[in-house]
Amino acid sequence: MAGRPSIPTNSSALIAIIADEDTVTGFLLAGVGNVDLRKKTNYLIVDNKITIKQIEDAFKEFTTREDIAIVLISQYVANMIRFLVDSYNRPVPAILEIPSKDHPYDPAHDSVLSRVKYLFSTESVASDRR
């Protein structure tokens, strides 16, 4: 189909993660980690030494890489770059906000959930007009 984004069909589709050390370590132990020939990783560990600019750069890099299909980002990290997360509108890679050990999930701040609620509210208004 024309104009539709494609998901890589070979085994190279990756999951990227931007989160605290414990969350990233858990996903790395589950086999999500990858380092390519240029020493580029598919994860960023956010600690007190990481700047907002580094988080923004990692988010932009992960969302433009062809080999990444999903970007997992801890919700508290997403709140640091909320303007970037909310302005991202491409279907691939998909952005999913996840909770972390020290920061519980808050559905009020989830950009994907708010978009779904918006879509359902406009659909219900449109169906009421019929």
C-alpha positions as CSV (number, residue, x, y, z in Angstrom):
1,M,0.0,0.0,0.0
2,A,1.3,3.4,-1.0
3,G,2.3,5.8,1.8
4,R,2.1,3.2,4.5
5,P,5.2,2.8,6.7
6,S,6.8,-0.6,6.6
7,I,8.1,-2.6,9.5
8,P,11.3,-4.4,8.7
9,T,10.4,-8.0,7.9
10,N,13.7,-9.6,8.5
11,S,15.0,-10.5,11.9
12,S,16.6,-7.0,12.4
13,A,13.6,-5.2,13.9
14,L,14.7,-4.1,17.4
15,I,13.1,-2.7,20.5
16,A,14.8,0.4,21.9
17,I,14.6,1.4,25.5
18,I,15.1,4.7,27.4
19,A,14.8,4.2,31.2
20,D,16.5,3.9,34.5
21,E,19.3,1.4,35.1
22,D,17.1,-1.3,36.7
23,T,14.6,-1.2,33.9
24,V,17.2,-1.2,31.1
25,T,19.1,-4.0,32.9
26,G,15.9,-6.1,33.1
27,F,15.3,-5.7,29.3
28,L,18.9,-6.4,28.5
29,L,18.8,-9.6,30.5
30,A,15.7,-10.5,28.5
31,G,17.7,-10.2,25.3
32,V,16.6,-6.8,24.0
33,G,20.1,-5.3,23.9
34,N,22.0,-4.8,20.7
35,V,25.3,-3.1,19.7
36,D,25.9,-2.6,16.0
37,L,29.2,-2.4,14.1
38,R,29.5,1.4,14.8
39,K,29.1,0.7,18.6
40,K,25.6,2.2,18.6
41,T,23.3,0.7,21.2
42,N,19.5,0.5,21.2
43,Y,19.2,1.6,24.8
44,L,19.9,4.6,27.0
45,I,20.3,4.4,30.8
46,V,19.0,7.5,32.4
47,D,20.7,8.5,35.7
48,N,21.6,11.7,37.4
49,K,24.5,12.3,35.0
50,I,22.4,12.2,31.9
51,T,21.2,15.6,30.5
52,I,17.8,16.4,29.0
53,K,19.7,17.0,25.7
54,Q,21.1,13.5,25.7
55,I,17.6,12.1,26.3
56,E,16.2,14.2,23.5
57,D,19.0,13.1,21.1
58,A,18.5,9.4,22.0
59,F,14.8,9.7,21.4
60,K,15.3,11.4,18.1
61,E,17.9,8.8,17.0
62,F,15.8,5.8,18.0
63,T,12.7,7.2,16.3
64,T,14.6,7.7,13.0
65,R,16.5,4.4,12.9
66,E,15.2,2.0,10.3
67,D,15.9,-1.1,12.4
68,I,13.8,-0.1,15.4
69,A,10.2,-1.1,15.5
70,I,9.3,-0.1,19.2
71,V,10.7,2.5,21.6
72,L,10.0,1.8,25.2
73,I,10.4,4.8,27.4
74,S,9.9,5.1,31.2
75,Q,7.0,7.5,31.8
76,Y,9.0,9.7,34.2
77,V,11.7,10.0,31.4
78,A,9.0,10.7,28.8
79,N,7.7,13.5,31.1
80,M,11.2,15.2,30.8
81,I,10.8,15.3,27.0
82,R,7.0,15.4,26.9
83,F,7.0,17.9,24.0
84,L,8.9,15.5,21.8
85,V,6.8,12.4,22.8
86,D,3.5,14.3,22.3
87,S,4.6,15.7,18.9
88,Y,5.7,12.3,17.6
89,N,3.0,11.0,15.3
90,R,4.5,8.2,13.1
91,P,3.2,4.7,13.6
92,V,6.6,3.0,13.3
93,P,8.5,2.9,15.5
94,A,5.7,2.7,18.1
95,I,6.3,4.7,21.3
96,L,5.2,2.9,24.5
97,E,5.5,4.5,28.0
98,I,6.2,2.0,30.7
99,P,6.4,2.3,34.5
100,S,9.6,2.0,36.5
101,K,10.5,0.7,39.9
102,D,10.5,4.1,41.6
103,H,7.9,5.9,39.4
104,P,4.5,4.3,39.1
105,Y,2.5,4.5,35.8
106,D,0.1,7.5,35.6
107,P,-2.5,7.1,32.8
108,A,-3.1,10.8,32.8
109,H,0.3,11.5,31.3
110,D,0.4,8.7,28.7
111,S,0.4,10.2,25.2
112,V,-0.8,7.0,23.5
113,L,-3.7,6.5,25.9
114,S,-4.8,10.2,25.5
115,R,-4.8,9.8,21.7
116,V,-6.9,6.7,22.0
117,K,-9.4,8.4,24.3
118,Y,-9.5,11.3,21.9
119,L,-10.2,9.0,18.9
120,F,-13.0,7.1,20.8
121,S,-14.6,10.4,21.9
122,T,-14.7,11.7,18.4
123,E,-16.0,8.4,17.1
124,S,-18.8,8.4,19.7
125,V,-19.7,12.0,18.7
126,A,-19.8,11.0,15.0
127,S,-21.9,7.9,15.7
128,D,-24.4,10.0,17.7
129,R,-24.9,12.2,14.6
130,R,-26.1,9.3,12.5
